[in-house]
Amino acid sequence: TWKYFDNALDHFTPGTTVNGTATYRQRYCIYDGFYNKPSDSQYAGNGVDTPPPPMLFYTGNESPVEEYVNNTGLMWSLGKKMGALLVFAEHRYEGESVPELKVMRDC
């Protein structure tokens, strides 16, 4: 499933962007076909010590996310073995995760 979220344009120097609140839409892909989603009651203080299934997060290469989402064998192998949720983030300034710089000075 392809999704987007609003991400800060600059995480390290607050206030350097217009109004200090510039964001861009970052794209990511979620695959839940292996995910063994726990029931709400499974971890609701019933004394069960079993941890929830893991989430494997792949930080993007410097290319659009669709170019590497199907070429990362370890994610898919481990995800299946572990019953994990897979999340692939697209690298900023690649694919559809490109900030609009129209209101930025000197751009």
Beta strands, then each sheet from edge to edge (+ up, - down):
strand 1: 2-8
strand 2: 23-31
strand 3: 55-58
strand 4: 85-89
sheet 1: 1+ 2- 4+ 3+
end
